[in-house]
Amino acid sequence: MNQTILYGRITAAPEVKYTNSNKAPCRFTLAVNRIGEGADFIRCVAWEKVAENMGKYVRKGDRLIVSGSITTGSYEKNGQ
């Protein structure tokens, strides 16, 4: 089971961009406070209607609760 719930503040105004297949992703970073000191900055992606609504209604500094799953990825650039 891979389910995560995060509570934090959005670090910058989210931007919605459209893919070639006309799907709407919205990338944003959530600052989640640690118990004690510091914060973790978690990069997130929302899709479709959620992404479009975030672009309309969410602003920098707003508090959000995000529910979803964690995925990891990698890429190569120039063979590295």
Residue, then its C-alpha position, 0 to 999 in steps of 0.5 A: m500500500n502506497q498512500t501518503i498524506l501531507y500537510g504544509r504550505i505551498t511555496a510558489a503559485p502553481e502553474v498549469k501547463y498542458t501536455n500534447s495530449n491536452k492533459a493538465p499537470c500542475r507541478f508545485t512544492l509543498a513545505v512540510n514542517r518537521i517535528g522540532e526544527g526545519a521543513d521538508f520541501i516535497r515536489c508534487v504533481a496534480w492532474e486534470k481537474v485538480a490541477e486546473n482548480m489549483g491554478k485558479y484557487v491556490r496561491k503561494g503560502d496557502r495551506l494544503i492537505v495533499s493525499g496521494s502516492i509516492t513515486t520515484g523516477s530518474y532520467e538520463k541526459n547525454g548518457q549520464 
